[in-house]
């Protein structure tokens, strides 16, 4: 019977006073797998050893803080009566756009201090970001959040979803669309695209900008069917507005960087633009 369906336990492990939630565990797992993939590529691209490990120490906390601040700002009515709940991130409520802002700002400062290319770091990191999002969305699944409008059980069964997903989508007496799953699948396709584009040798900065465009397109349409969205001025869906701005901004940046010569170096190239490479002094001139 429907009334007997119990949600999955959001608690992964209890060690005395320490409670570990699936939400945080999956976000951490996504970040770790993403790091392994990115660090392997960074070595091939000639970045300093353990650079991404150093960056992650700053970028990951900044991303979590940024994601929480972003969420709390646009859901302040949820915390106004008890502001201390703003620190209870294990209950859910991390906005990916806020997390990206925090991580990108940290990366920019990090790159400047280390004398490294900000765009090169982000290009290499793009697959890792997607992996983090792919796995992290399952943390939302465990918390029964990031879902769409009400649907029937038959609709979910028609999607050929496993029983545990269908049952977890039974929330407060009704079934809902698994938009967390739609976004996770969209990001898997994006990951395949980004990994394929490595062979194309796009200009520097275009890998991360392609990610931004791809993710924003998917997020715009998925947000349309979500029920737990954030609003700007109580009218516009925040994620859709940010997605449109991101798509337009990324396209403008690609064009601008190509026209001004800021993107003369390819993803697979070394750090010397093709038109500025030194000529071989030992090469004899043709008579």
N, C-alpha and C positions, 0 to 999 in steps of 0.2 A: 504494500500500500504506500501511496505517496507520503503519507504522514510519518512513515517510519524511516524515510531517507535521512541519514545523518551526514553532515558535512565532514570533510577530512579535518583532522586535528591540525590547527595551525602551528602547534608546538612540535618541534622536531626532537628536542631532547631537554630533559631537566636534570641538572646536576646540583642537588641541594638548593641553594637560593638562586642559582644561575638557570635562567630559562632561555633556551635557544629556539628562535622561531624559524619556520621554513622560509618566511619572507626575507629575513636578513641572510639566512644561509644560502639561498638561491642567488641573491644579488651578489654575495661574496664569491660564490662558485662561478657565476658568469664573468665577474671581473678577473678571477684567477685564470680561467681558460682563455679569456681574451688576452691576458698578459702573456701567456705562454706562446700563443700564436704570433702576437706582435713582437715579442722579444726575439723570436727566431728570425723574423723578417728583418728586424733592425740590425742584426749582426750581418746579414747579407748585404744590407744597404750601407754599411760602413759607419754606423753610429757607435758611440762609445759603449763599451761593455757595461751592462747593468744600468744604462741610462734610464730605461723605462721602469726599472725597479725603483730608482730614485724618484722619478716623476710620479709614479703611482702612490708613493707615500704622501705626496701633497695633493695630487689630483683627485684621488678617490674620496678622501674626507671632504674636499672642496665640492665635489660633485654631490655628495650626500647632503651636505649643508645647503648648497644651492637648490637642490631638488626640494628639500623640505621648506625652505624659506619661500620659494615660488608657490608651493602648494598652499601654505598657510596664508600668504597674502591674498590669494584668490578664493580662499575658503575661510576667511577670518570669522565669519558668523558661527562657524563650527567650533572655534576655540575661544571666542570672546568671553564666554562664561567661565572658562577654566583654562587660562593661558598656558599653564604648565603642561597641558596635554599636547602642546606643540612639540614637545621633546619626545613624545611617545611614538617614535617612528616605526616600532615593531607592529603597531596597529595598522600600518599602511599609510599612504599619503605622500609619495615622492613623485614629483612631476619631472619627467625626463627632460623637458626643455630647460628647467632650472638647473638640472644636473649638468647638462651640456654647457650651459653658460659658465657655471662654476669651474668645470674641468678645462674649458678652452681658455678662460682668463688665467688660470693657474699655469697652463701649458705655455701661454705667451710669455709670462713673467719668467718661467723656468728656462725657456729657450733663449731669452735675452741675456739672462745671467750666465748661461753656459756657452753663449756664442754659437748657438745652433740655429738651423732653419726651422722656424715655427711651422711653415707649410709642409716641410719634409716630415716632421714628427707627426703631424695630423694625418698626412697621407698614409703613413705606415700604420697609424693607430686605427684607421677607419674600420678594418675588419674586426678588430678587437672591440670597438664600440658596439658594432652590430651583434657580436656574440654575447656581450653583456646584456643587451636588450632582449635578445632571443631567450636567454635563460632567465633573466630577471622577470619577464612577464609571467613566468610560472609561479613566481612569488605572489603576484596579484591573484593568480588562480587559487592558491592555497588560502588566501585571505578573503576569497569570494568578492573581489572587486574588479574594476575595469571590465564591466559586462555591458551588453546592449539591451535593446528593448525586449519585452516579454514575448516568448514564443511557446509553441507546444512541444511536448516530448517527441512527438512524431517528427517535427521539423529537425530536432537535434539528431534523432536516429537516422534521418535521411542524409545527414552529413557523414554518416558512417563513423561517428565518434565512439571511442571506447566508453564503456559503462561508467567508469570513474569520473570522466569529464562530464558526462550527462548528469550524473547525480550531483556533482559539485555545482552545476549550474541551476540546481533547484534551491532557490533562495526565498525565504519568507513566503512559502506556499506557491511559488510559480517558477517556471523555467525561463531562462534568459539567454540571449545570444552570447556566445563565448568570444567577445571581441578581443580579449587578451590573446586568444589563439590565432585570430585573424592577423593580428599585428605580429605575432611571433613568426607565423608562416611568411608574411610579407618581408620580414627582416631576413629570413633564411634565403629567400630569393635575392634580396639585396646583397647578402653576403656572397652568393654565387656570382653575382654581377661584378662586385668589387674585385673579387679574386681573379675573375676572367680579365678584367681591365688592366691588371698588372702587366699582362703580356703586350698590351697595346702601347704602353709607354706614354701615357697621358702627360701633359705638362704638369709641373709641380703645383700642387694646390688643388688640382682638378679631381683627384681621388676623393678627398674629403668633401669637396663641393658636390660631387656626384652623389655621395652618400646623403648629403643634406637634402638634395633634390628628391632622391628616391624615397627616403624616409618621410619627407614632408608630404609627398603625393599620397602615399598610403595612409598616413595619419589623418590627412584632411578628410578622406572618405570614411575611414573607420570611425572618426570622431562623430560623424553625422548620426551613427546608430548607437553611440554610447549614451548611457543615462547618467553617469557620474562625472560629467564634464565640468570644467571651470569656465566662468563667464567674465567678460570684460564689460563693465557698466551694466551688468545684469542682463545683457542682451546677446552679445556676440560670444561665440565659443572661442575661448582663448587659444586653444591648440590650432584651430582652423585659421585664425588671424595670423598666428606666428608661422604656420606652415606656408601661407601665401607669401608673407614677407620674406621668408627664408628662400623659397623657390625663386622669386624675382631677384632677390639680393644675390643668390648664388650664380644665377645666369649673368647678371651684370658684372660680377666679379670675374667670372671666366673670360668674358669679352674684354673687360678693361685690362686684366693682367696680360692677355695675349697681345693686345694692341700696344701696350706700353713697354713690352719686353720684360715684364716682371716674371713671366712664366716661360722663359726660354729654355730652362732646364727640364728634362723629362724625368719621370719617376725612376726609370732604370739608369739614368745618367749619373755621372759624378757631379760634384758641385761647381763645375766650370761650364758656363754656357757655351754651346757649340761655336758661336761666332767670336768667342773670346779665348779659345784655347791657344796655348802658346805653340808657335811653329817650331819644328825641329831645327835647331841651329846647325846641325851637322848635315842636313839635307842639301845637296848641291842644287844650285839653280840651273835650270835648263838654258842652254845657249841658243 
